[in-house]
Amino acid sequence: MQIISPAKVYPVIVIGSGASGGMAAWNLTRKGIDVLLLDAGDKFDRSKFWTHVRPWQAREREGRGEKAPQFFLDRKEQPYLTADDRPFELTRVWGHGGKTNVWGRVSLRYSQMDLKAAERDGWEIPWPIAYSDIAPYYDQVEQMIGVCGGTDDSDALPGSKFLQPPPAPRCGERLLQRGMTKLGIPVVAGRRANMTRPTRGFPPCHYCGNCGAGCDTASFFCSADHLLPFALETGRLEIRSNAVVARILTGKDGLASGVQYFERQSGAERQVLGKVIVLGASCVDSTRILLNSKSERHPNGLGNGSDVVGRYLCEQIRLNVTGYFPVLVGTPTRNDRGIGGEHIYMPRFNHRPGRGRDYLRGFGAQFWNTGASIYGAHGGSEQIPGFGAALKEEIKRRHPAWFEFHPFGEVLPYAHNRITVDPARVDRYGVPLPKIDYRIGENERKMTEHMADTVEEVVKASGGVLVGYTRAQLDAMGSAIHEHGTCRMGDDPKRSALDKFNQMHEAKNVLVVDGSAFPNASEKNPTLTILALSMRATDHLAEEIKRGNL
Amino acid sequence: MKSVDAGRRSALRALASGAIGVATSSTIAPWVESLSALSRQQAHAHAAESAIAAQDWTPRVLSARQNEMVITLSELIIPETTTPGAKATLVNRFIDTVLDSAPAKDRDSFLAGLTWMDARSKTLFGKDLLAASGAEQTALLTRLSRDLPAQDAADSQGVEFFKALKAMTINGYYTTEVGLMKELGDDGVLAQAEFKGCDHPEHQ
């Protein structure tokens, strides 16, 4: 094996540069610790983003042979396996910043209710930390990345202290607000990592609404803009691009000693040595790396004597419902671009008196694509009957009137929902592929019914009409892109892989700081919590290094 | 929290491992949904491959005659009114690119639909689709534009075809500059200092 710089032992090697790895690299370097950051991809060139390219212009460009930035990893390059009858949609972004280049930006703090759900209902294990442990980190992260939102805290959604002003709601969102208020269902301003005020030298959002193409002004949080350049400025960060990590190497003492990776293009194998490894490659990829890191001391994968690594994969269930408001039909088309996604949010309410049902945990709802679409006629237009001038007229009249309703619900952690590695099926570097085996159960079925009832009640109370509606039709598994649970934190080393500072119980110099560390999913989008958790874990790590414990 | 706790024990008991499937609509033929979805994706996710506006454009999938049929039918679906329609905005070319990247069996289903349209036109009017009058073409589309299942079983294939063609036409037309800005009124303003939100006094 070829060893690059055999003499060099990095104080910390961070794997992955998205929310979790980027935060780890930033936080450690600013505390004076040298970091080697490995990312499986390259830097995306912001100046080449197609943020303001309209659909017809995109087709012209394609015709000239140009290509939009290819954020998403092609499954042909890096396959993953699923059970035939249980598909799972896995979205991966390899490249600096990872999924934060194109993320949905919804930034909701977990509440004490989320962190202690298992204590209350007895399903699996609670988080080893309380809200008061993570709240100071939420405070720091929100000030750093710029999150907009309202001052409408509740037990389900705390901590609005540092939010920037939210954008005003669109007309359809106002109608939804009214409907929910009429029913006593909570509705708040959306909380999103779109800066509405200049933040740390970055300009505020310019309301083009096309955040999904990547932001040309870096006005929403992306690790590649808001963390990595600042870490590089310290002079303590070295980034190695296109380094596809295969395994964490361990010594006879069972502790990590370095990392084995493959150069993405050439396929050449490399090894680097480090005293501490921080894993932030995203839930499935971090888990794959751990399970492939087998050794005499770790025959079941690194830090997996407990057999919990890979288990308890929990994503979220989601409905995608479309409708329109007759009172908005025929009104002049407005500029509804805003901050891209919805400007309102329906927090969880099933914990409130008289609102519960016979299932565990809860759901909230988002409403993207409400208002006049910037991408063309709303998809619901295909459902308008007829053809000809009358159809054309109705599509136009309905254009400002569309709304969408997207409840997100927590999927419980189940031991049988798991990621394994298949030694018989390997990638182009000979590294075993991850296999995802995932299904939902009775609790989720009951929650889905409650979600559907809520959609129907709110739409009715708001004066909306559903279009192309199939009750309780769930989106594909995995499509919320919120994977958690496969390397969970906990106080009991027999039931968890990480301690309360994200260090592996069985290998203290390995930390896992991405969504896989979450003991449960909640109904919320995880990135804000990933950032806060990674900051907290690396604060502790820096102290341990300074104390000489690592 | 209490309300959730109240049902906790029975909920825990009820937690079976049985999977529930993702419901799919049984009324739409897979190829229709596939082509509709592909046209949405082609329009929005920058996947079209050929230069639609090129002077020397020739179809990749459609024959010259099939191309004429698609021009005629798409213009019947989204006609010229105070704004240009599908024909002037070259929606036929968009449809050809969608078909070009479609799975072969879906493409074949679409082309079989065009053949069916000619045959049905001959049965009803004694001439193929392009030879039929505007009124006759409209009469045929009217038969097909009702929701599935078709009122006349002989129209089933045509009803499916129409659904696919309509979706592709809509997704092509409204992603052109004419469709999105002139017809739907998108203001094209891509940078603002402030987002004002809903300005309807009655909806504040």
Contacts between the chains, C-beta under 8 A, distances in Angstrom:
chain1	res1	chain2	res2	distance
A	50	B	46	7.0
A	52	B	190	4.9
A	53	B	46	7.7
A	54	B	177	7.1
A	54	B	180	7.3
A	54	B	188	7.7
A	55	B	43	5.6
A	55	B	44	6.1
A	55	B	175	3.8
A	55	B	176	7.8
A	55	B	180	7.1
A	56	B	175	6.2
A	56	B	176	5.1
A	56	B	177	5.1
A	56	B	180	7.7
A	58	B	46	4.1
A	58	B	48	7.7
A	59	B	46	7.4
A	59	B	48	4.4
A	59	B	52	5.7
A	59	B	94	7.7
A	59	B	175	7.8
A	60	B	51	7.2
A	60	B	52	7.5
A	60	B	53	6.5
A	61	B	46	7.5
A	62	B	46	5.8
A	62	B	47	7.2
A	62	B	48	5.1
A	62	B	49	6.2
A	63	B	48	7.2
A	63	B	49	7.6
A	63	B	50	6.1
A	63	B	51	3.1
A	63	B	52	6.4
A	63	B	53	7.2
A	63	B	54	7.1
A	64	B	51	6.9
A	67	B	46	7.9
A	68	B	46	4.8
A	86	B	19	6.9
A	113	B	1	6.8
A	120	B	1	6.4
A	120	B	4	7.6
A	120	B	5	6.5
A	121	B	4	6.8
A	121	B	5	6.9
A	121	B	8	5.2
A	121	B	11	7.8
A	121	B	12	7.6
A	122	B	8	6.9
A	122	B	12	6.5
A	123	B	12	6.9
A	123	B	15	7.8
A	167	B	195	4.3
A	167	B	197	6.5
A	168	B	195	6.4
A	168	B	196	6.0
A	168	B	197	2.6
A	168	B	198	6.9
A	169	B	197	5.3
A	169	B	198	6.1
A	170	B	197	6.0
A	170	B	198	5.5
A	171	B	198	3.8
A	171	B	200	5.5
A	171	B	203	5.1
A	173	B	198	7.4
A	174	B	198	5.2
A	174	B	200	8.0
A	174	B	203	4.6
A	174	B	204	7.1
A	175	B	203	6.6
A	206	B	190	7.5
A	206	B	191	4.1
A	206	B	192	6.4
A	206	B	193	7.9
A	207	B	191	7.3
A	207	B	192	4.7
A	207	B	194	7.8
A	207	B	195	4.5
A	208	B	190	4.3
A	208	B	191	6.2
A	210	B	190	7.9
A	331	B	200	7.2
A	332	B	185	6.8
A	333	B	184	6.0
A	333	B	185	3.4
A	333	B	186	6.7
A	333	B	187	7.7
A	334	B	198	7.5
A	334	B	199	7.2
A	335	B	186	8.0
A	335	B	187	5.2
A	335	B	189	5.6
A	335	B	192	7.4
A	337	B	189	7.9
A	337	B	190	7.8
A	337	B	192	7.9
A	337	B	195	7.4
A	338	B	195	5.0
A	338	B	197	7.4
A	339	B	195	7.2
A	343	B	197	7.1
A	350	B	3	7.2
A	350	B	4	6.5
A	351	B	1	4.8
A	351	B	3	6.5
A	351	B	4	5.4
A	352	B	3	6.7
A	353	B	2	6.6
A	353	B	3	5.8
A	354	B	3	6.4
A	355	B	3	5.9
A	356	B	2	7.7
A	356	B	3	2.8
A	356	B	4	4.6
A	356	B	6	6.4
A	356	B	7	6.4
A	357	B	7	6.7
A	358	B	7	4.0
A	358	B	10	5.9
A	358	B	11	5.2
A	358	B	14	7.2
A	359	B	7	7.2
A	359	B	11	5.3
A	360	B	4	6.8
A	360	B	8	7.1
A	360	B	11	5.5
A	360	B	12	7.5
A	360	B	15	8.0
A	361	B	4	7.8
A	362	B	4	7.6
A	372	B	184	7.3
A	372	B	185	7.7
A	372	B	186	7.0
A	374	B	180	8.0
A	374	B	186	6.4
A	375	B	43	7.6
A	375	B	44	5.1
A	375	B	175	7.1
A	376	B	43	5.8
A	376	B	44	6.8
A	376	B	171	6.4
A	376	B	174	4.1
A	376	B	175	4.1
A	376	B	179	7.1
A	376	B	180	5.9
A	377	B	170	5.5
A	377	B	171	7.5
A	377	B	173	7.9
A	377	B	174	3.8
A	377	B	179	7.5
A	377	B	184	6.8
A	379	B	40	6.4
A	381	B	170	5.5
A	381	B	174	7.4
A	382	B	36	6.4
A	382	B	166	6.7
A	382	B	167	4.6
A	382	B	170	5.7
A	382	B	171	7.9
A	385	B	145	6.6
A	385	B	146	7.7
A	385	B	147	7.0
A	386	B	145	5.5
A	387	B	76	6.2
A	387	B	77	4.5
A	387	B	141	5.6
A	387	B	145	5.4
A	387	B	162	8.0
A	387	B	166	6.5
A	388	B	76	6.4
A	388	B	77	7.0
A	388	B	79	5.8
A	388	B	138	7.3
A	388	B	141	8.0
A	389	B	79	5.7
A	389	B	81	5.4
A	391	B	77	6.8
A	391	B	78	7.2
A	392	B	78	5.4
A	392	B	79	6.8
A	392	B	81	6.0
A	392	B	85	7.6
A	392	B	183	7.3
A	393	B	81	7.6
A	395	B	170	7.1
A	395	B	174	7.2
A	395	B	184	7.6
A	396	B	183	6.0
A	396	B	184	5.9
A	396	B	185	7.5
A	399	B	184	4.8
A	399	B	185	7.2
A	412	B	15	7.4
A	414	B	17	7.0
A	416	B	17	6.3
A	439	B	17	7.4
A	439	B	19	3.8
A	440	B	19	6.4
A	440	B	20	6.2
A	441	B	15	6.0
A	441	B	16	5.8
A	441	B	17	5.5
A	441	B	18	6.3
A	441	B	19	7.1
A	441	B	20	7.7
A	442	B	14	5.2
A	442	B	15	5.5
A	442	B	16	4.5
A	442	B	18	6.7
A	443	B	11	6.6
A	443	B	14	7.5
A	443	B	15	5.3
A	444	B	20	7.1
A	445	B	20	4.7
A	446	B	11	7.6
A	446	B	14	7.7
A	448	B	20	7.6
A	470	B	23	5.8
A	470	B	25	5.7
A	472	B	23	6.8
A	473	B	22	7.0
A	473	B	23	4.4
A	473	B	24	7.6
A	473	B	25	7.8
A	474	B	20	7.8
A	474	B	22	5.0
A	474	B	23	7.3
A	475	B	22	7.6
A	476	B	22	6.4
A	477	B	22	7.5
